[in-house]
Every structure is written in C-alpha cells, then in structure tokens.
Amino acid sequence: MEGRVVYLSEVPAEPGYSLFDDVPHVFDRNKCAELLGVDVKTISREVQRGNLKCFHVGRNLRFTREALIEYVKGAESCI
C-alpha cells in the first residue's frame, strides 16, 4: 500500500482553514491509514496503545476528524 505523509508545512495557513478540512467527519480504519500514510496495522497498534481515539460501530472501528487532528498534534510534540 502506498501512503503519503502530510507535513504540517504543506497545510495552507489561510485564516479559517484547518488540517483535514476536506476529510469526512467520521471514517474507517483504512481511510485513517491512508490519511496518515501508514499501514492499517499501525492504526490498530496506535488504538491499542491508547494514542488514537476511536469508537466501535458493531465490530468495526470508526475515527473522527477531531481524533485524528488530536493525534497529529500529539505527534508534533514528539518532534
């Protein structure tokens, strides 16, 4: 699977624009992995570690755009 890392410097600094504005409010594990440019297994590990918040719909995991932004901001502090 090919992925793409999104660097915060690539995000336009326009007023009113925020990271992942063009992303749906809720999405599945595959879309989350695609957005972060990582494998689906990485998403599962981050959920198990408690680093990435999600919720269940039946047996499936769902992620919110806000949870993804919080995760990315948390990763920024590690740099």
C-alpha positions, 0 to 999 in steps of 0.5 A, spaced: 500 500 500 502 506 498 501 512 503 503 519 503 505 523 509 502 530 510 507 535 513 504 540 517 508 545 512 504 543 506 497 545 510 495 552 507 495 557 513 489 561 510 485 564 516 479 559 517 482 553 514 484 547 518 488 540 517 483 535 514 478 540 512 476 536 506 476 529 510 469 526 512 467 527 519 467 520 521 471 514 517 474 507 517 480 504 519 483 504 512 481 511 510 485 513 517 491 509 514 491 512 508 490 519 511 496 518 515 500 514 510 501 508 514 499 501 514 492 499 517 496 495 522 499 501 525 492 504 526 490 498 530 497 498 534 496 506 535 488 504 538 491 499 542 496 503 545 491 508 547 494 514 542 488 514 537 481 515 539 476 511 536 469 508 537 466 501 535 460 501 530 458 493 531 465 490 530 468 495 526 472 501 528 470 508 526 475 515 527 473 522 527 476 528 524 477 531 531 481 524 533 485 524 528 487 532 528 488 530 536 493 525 534 497 529 529 498 534 534 500 529 539 505 527 534 508 534 533 510 534 540 514 528 539 518 532 534 
